[in-house]
Amino acid sequence: MPLRLESRPVGDVLVVQCYGRIVAGGEAHSLHSYFGDSRARYADVVMQLDHVDFIDSSGLGALVRLMHAARAKHGDLKLCGVPEPVRRTLQMTNLLTLFEVYDSLEEAITAAYLGSRYSRGKDGDRRPRVVGLIDSSDVRALLRELLPAAGLNAVCTPRLEDAKILLRAMKARTVLLSPKMLSLDGKSTQQTLKEINPSVSFVTLDENFATQDPGEAIQKLLASLRAAL
């Protein structure tokens, strides 16, 4: 089966799901190419290998190169969901201790956020931590730039499952919600997230935030966030 890759950001971490075989030739080349464009900005990468059938020597070499590239940027390449045949290959080649290997995606993302042997010491970031659950990609892009510039350690996602992971990993105390995210799958989003952290506070974007004057909208939002922190 040819190698197929799917990725999504979970906050500052890029999650890459791999399907098929990581072997010499086109598969190894496509793996390198995949990280060459916009994905290059992510220092911390988690590769999910639960759907990988086989890795040969060239494929292992490709993973090692990607890992060294991530650590050169003070990040890391972490592996999760490693199938037993692939794990045995890593053990036989003495590479199992070179990589950080986790059973679950949440464990790997949490390790990236809390800091581990090679990744940035994010636990040393004393800025107030905010998780945004935002449906609009344009609004997410705007907030990703403006909230850190305002002194907040803020990450945004359109997925509730990722927001739950980030809430745990970042130990965030405030969640920013867009109106369309207040209720998902017939259940209150606030209720769902309070099951993870009962003391978390919530701020909701104005219904017409996307069409408001940017300066006024951001100042109002920042005031609401600071009041909730």
Buried (B, 14 or more C-beta within 10 A) or exposed (E): EEBEBEBEBBBBBBBBBBBBBBBBEEBBEBBEEBBEEEBEEBBBBBBBBEBBBBBBEBBBBBBBBBBEBBBEBEBBBBBBBBBEEBBEBBEEEEBBEEBBBBEEBBBBBBBBBBBBEBBBEBEEEEEBBBBBBBEBEEBBEBBBEBBBEBEBBBBBBBBBEBBBBBBBBBEBBBBBBBEBBEBBEEEEBBEBBBEBBEEBBBBBBBEEBBEBEEEEBBEBBBEBBBEBE
